[in-house]
Amino acid sequence: MKNALIWGATGAIGQACLKKLNAEGWTTIGIARDASTIENQANFILETPLDEPHKIEQTIYLVSQQVGEIALWIYTAGDIVSMKVDEMEPQDWGRILSANLSGAYHAVHYSLPLLSENAHIFFVGAISERLKLPGLSAYAASKSGLEAFATALSKEQRKKLITVVRPGAVKTPFWEKVPMRLPANAASPEKVAEKIFEAYQTGHKGQLDLIQGS
């Protein structure tokens, strides 16, 4: 049985990934800031804040005590705020970059020794070139940075497959945090999870753009 590690396991996409992988017979480890809301979909549930590197390191050690090598690693954690630069406080900027970018670095940095030689790493990003809008400076910067980070990482970890999933609109609670209307053809979290699993099965690497509503 293969092992999968999902970060941001309480989010809509994280939950959908857990459900999909459990249905496919995987052993799943779900990690979230508040593990009480993972709804028992993971075989192992761990709680850690993504802005505290030493706690992430401790969490990975606990994972290593429960399972063997990780074949599939998925970072779905993230946050968003709609706030213009002149209104945004440093802590708001820091929170968004921590969740979307620095947290991804910390998570993969401490996870690498646990990953199998040919493990597949997924980061859930966004179609960043469409995000350069008023109020989304922190979110756009963090998602663009995530893509650059993943590209560099792929050149360092050449035996591993690294994919940045770039969905369009997805039906998640994120839309409650922005003054924009959810598009009628927004994808479901389950559809995103399906696409991630398909990409794993086909050995996809690089950017994976998901057509909105597909």
Secondary structure as GFF3:
##gff-version 3
##sequence-region A 1 214
A	DSSP	beta_strand	3	7	.	.	.	ID=ss1
A	DSSP	alpha_helix	12	23	.	.	.	ID=ss2
A	DSSP	beta_strand	27	32	.	.	.	ID=ss3
A	DSSP	three_ten_helix	35	37	.	.	.	ID=ss4
A	DSSP	beta_strand	44	47	.	.	.	ID=ss5
A	DSSP	alpha_helix	53	66	.	.	.	ID=ss6
A	DSSP	beta_strand	70	75	.	.	.	ID=ss7
A	DSSP	alpha_helix	90	97	.	.	.	ID=ss8
A	DSSP	pi_helix	98	102	.	.	.	ID=ss9
A	DSSP	alpha_helix	103	111	.	.	.	ID=ss10
A	DSSP	three_ten_helix	112	114	.	.	.	ID=ss11
A	DSSP	beta_strand	115	124	.	.	.	ID=ss12
A	DSSP	three_ten_helix	128	130	.	.	.	ID=ss13
A	DSSP	alpha_helix	137	156	.	.	.	ID=ss14
A	DSSP	beta_strand	161	166	.	.	.	ID=ss15
A	DSSP	three_ten_helix	173	177	.	.	.	ID=ss16
A	DSSP	alpha_helix	189	202	.	.	.	ID=ss17
A	DSSP	beta_strand	206	209	.	.	.	ID=ss18
###
